[in-house]
Amino acid sequence: MTKSTDHRLSCLACRSTNNKKWTSCRDIEYHTTDEIFDLYRCDDCTALFIDPIPLHRLSEIYPANYYSFSGVEKSFINNVKRWLDARNFRKIFKLINANEINILDIGGGSGWQLNMLRGLDARVKFTQIVDIDTHAESVAAANGHAYFCGTIENYDTEKKYNMILLLNLIEHVADPLAVLKKVAYLLAPNGIAILQTPNYDSLDERLFRNQSWGGYHCPRHWVLFNKESYLRLADKAGMAVKSFAYTQGAAFWAVSLLGLLNDRGVISISGRRPAVKHPLFPLISAAFAAFDFLRKPFSKTSQIFSVLYRK
């Protein structure tokens, strides 16, 4: 795929053609392609977007060993993360005033996140996954989840959901506004949508901007937000913000550092053993998770965590 030669590229978040090149990046994590991609920053909404968009190359850029397809491995670090996630979601469940709760997880893989949520609140009665992983359906079904293999844009249902998860999902799509409008349509009255997405207005992005920052997750992240562009998108989709916070981006730090070490020949990362499978990954992630938690009260860390509701 060749890059567009049209200088009037359209922002994926707002469709404005006013933009400037931000940086170039490549796949330092899974090495699915040697291609160089450009990122542009929209002058109007301030979102970043990729060129070219590998829209028809999903099976190539999402390999079989992609992290969300295989679920979360058991480790001390991941156990701590699951404990923190569970504590956070117990608070979120209190926002839902319903006797029975239906949950939709967009990009939920085999359903490991839904397994946890179902165990936190007895009101959870129905769980649905929408994902492009053709191999996850059997595992999801065995865990009691309904499964739609495809994109949320193609998911057709009359069912409404009290909770919709878009955890590290909105940055993977070519039309995030259309996706958020679909989410608003699928929400039950008083339902909530929970979004987590990278924040490019962060220290690690500035440090690794010209070295394929891990948060670019190139070429799988197609649009990236800061607070301004994220809130603007939510408003255009008919969504209002119930809560907004920055949270740790330890994985972005780890991938960035491992990519740098690989480029310098200190370690080896390949498609067979991607960055997230390297033995140093959990150690570096743990160190920078602690670093981010310490600085979070006074600094913008590299992930956004937000709860939205339909206006």
N, C-alpha and C positions, 0 to 999 in steps of 0.2 A: 504494500500500500504506500502510495506517495503522499507527501504532505500537500495540503492545499496551497495553490499559488495565489489565491485571492486574499489580498490584504484586508478585506472586509469580512473576516471570520465572525460568525455569530456566537455570542456568549450562550452557553448551554442553560444558564440560569434565567437570563432575562431577554435573550435574543438581540441585545444591542450589538452593533457592529463597531462600537468605539472601544478599542482595546490596544494593548501594547504587549510585546513579548516579555514574559517574566523570566523564564529559564528553559533549559532543555533537560531531559531526564531519560532514563533507561531502566530496564528491569534488572535491578540488583538483587532481587529477593528470590525469584524462581527461575530467572534466566530463560524465559519462554521464547524470547526473541532478542536479537542484537540491534534491533531498530532503535533509532533515536526519536523521541517524541518531544514536541514543543509544548510549553504551557504559556497561556496568555492570561493577562489580568484585565478584566472588564473595567473600563473607566467609569461606567455608570453604576453598576451594582457592586463592584469590587470582588466578584467571584473569580476564581481561576478556572480555566478549562483547557482540555487537551486537544492537540492536533497532530496527526490525524486521529479520528475516533475509530478504534478497532471494533466497530459495531458488529461485523459479521465474522469475528474471529474469537468468539467466546470459548470454543472448545480448545483453542490454542493457548489463550492467555490465562485460562483457568484450568491448570493441569489436574490430573487425578489425585495428586497429593496436596491439593490446595487445603489450607488449614480449616476452613469452615466445612468442607466436605467430610473430613475425618473426625470432626468434633474436638473437644478439648482433652488433651492427655492428662492423666493423673500425675500430679507433682505437688510439692509443698507450695510453690508459688501459685499454681492454679487453684489449689485448695483455698489459699488465702483470698484469692480473687473471687472465687465462688461464694465464700463467706461474706465478703463485702457486698457483692451483688445481691445476695439474699437479703441482707439487712436493708439495703436500699429499696428493693422491690417490696418488702413488707410495708414500708412507708407508702409506696406508690399505690399498693392495693387499697389502702385506706381512703384513697381519693375516689374510688369507684363505688357508687351507690347502686348496687344491683344484687338481687338474690342469687343469680347465676351469671357467670362470667365466661364469655367467648373470647379467645385470644387468637389473633392472626400474627404469625411471625414471618415477615417478608425477608427472604434470604436466610431462613432458619436451618438449612442443611438437614441433618437427620433428626433434629429436634432436641438436642441436648439442653438448650436454654429453656424450652418448654417443659422438659422433664423437671427442671428445678422449680419453675413457676407453679406447676401443678401441685407440687409438694408444699408450697407456701400458703395456699389458700384453698380451703375445701369448696369454695364457690365456683372454682374453675371446672366447667362441665364440657367444654368443647375447645379443641386446639387444632389450628390449621396452619400448615406450612406452605409457602409459595417459594420455590427455588428452582434453579436451572440444573441442579445436579441429578442426572439420570440414575445414579446409583444409590441415592439416599432414600428413595421411596420405601423400599422394603424395610429398612431399619426404622424409619419414621412410623410406618404402619404397625410394626411389631411393638413400638412404644405407645401405640394408641392415638397417633396423630393422623388427621386427614392430610393428604399431600396433593399439591398441584405442581406438576413439572412444567415450568415455564416462567415467564416474567409476570410481574404484577399488572403490567399494562394489558396482558391477555387473560387475566384471571376474571372470570365472569360469574357472579353469584348475587343472590338477593339477600344473603345472610349479612347481618350487621354485627360488629364486634365492639366489645367494651374496652378492649386493649389491643392496640396494634403496635408491633415492634418493628422498627427500622434501625437496627443496630449495625452501624457501619455499612449502610446500604445506599443511602441517597447519593453518595459520591460516585457510585458505580453506574449511574444511569445517564442516558443521553438527554432526557427531558425531565429534570427533577420537579419542575412545576406540575407537569401532568401527573407524576407519581403522587405528589402531595395532594393534588385535587382528588385523585382516586382514593387515597387514604381517607380524606375528609368525607367522601361519599360512603365509604364502608364503615364509618364509625357509627355506633349506636348512639342514641341520645345520651348526653353526658359521658360519652366514651372519651378515652385519651389515647394519644399516639406518643410513643416514646422513641426519640431519635438520639442516636449517637453518631457523630461524624467528625472527621479531622478539623482542627482549627489551624489554618496555615499562618495565622498571625501569632507566631510563637517563637521562642528562643531557638529550639532545635531546627525549625525550618530556616531561620536566618543563618544558622551556622552551616547547614548542609544544603543550602539552596542550589549550589552549583555542583553538588556531588550526589544528586538523586536522593534527596531526603526520603526517609522511609515512609513518611506520610503521603508522599505522592503515589506510593504503591503502584508505580508505573508498570504496565499501561492499563491497570484495572480501575484506577480512580480517574474518572473523566471530568469531574467538577468538584472544586474544593471551596470551602467557605471560611470567612471570618464572621464575627458576630453580626456586623452590619448586613452582609449579603445573606446570611442565614435568616435573620429576622425579616428582611424584605421578602424573601421567597415564601416564608410561612404566611405572611400577611397577604400576598398575592394569591395564595392557594386557599384563602378563606379560613386560615387557622390562627388562633391566638395562643400566646405563650403563657402557660401556667407556671413554669419554672425554667430557669436557664442557669447553667453552671459550667465551669471548665473542670475537666478531670484529667487524670494522668495519661500520658502518651508514651509509656515505657517501651512499647513494641516499636514505635517509630525511632526512638533513640537507638534501640538495639540493632534494628535493621540498618540504620544509617552507619553506625560504627562498624558492623560486620561487613557491610559493603565496602567501606573504606579500607578495612584490613585485607579484604579479598583483592581489591585493586592493587594493593601494595605487595601482594604475594605472601602475606603473613599467614593467612588461612585460605581454605578452598571452599567456595560456595558454588553449587551447580543445580541444575534441574533435578538431579537425583537426590541431592541433599541441599534443600533451600535454606535460606537464612534462619527461618523459624525452627528448623530441625537441627541446627548447629548446637553442639553442647554448650557453647558460650552464651547462647541466646537467653536461657532462663536466668543466668547469673547477671548479665548486663541488664535485663529487664527488671530484675528485683532491685538492683542498685538505683536505676533511674525512676522506678516507681516511688521509691522512698524520697528521692530528690524532688520529684514533682509534687508529692504530697506536702513536703516541707515548704515549698515555695508557692503552693497554690493560693494561700490567702492574699498574696500581694503580687501575683504574676499570672499572665495568661498561659496556661499549659495547652498542649496540642490536641486536646479533644473537647468537643462540645457534648454535653448531655442535657437534653431538654424534654419537657413534657408539654405537649400541645393539645388543644381541644378545638372543636369546630365552633366558629363564631355563631 
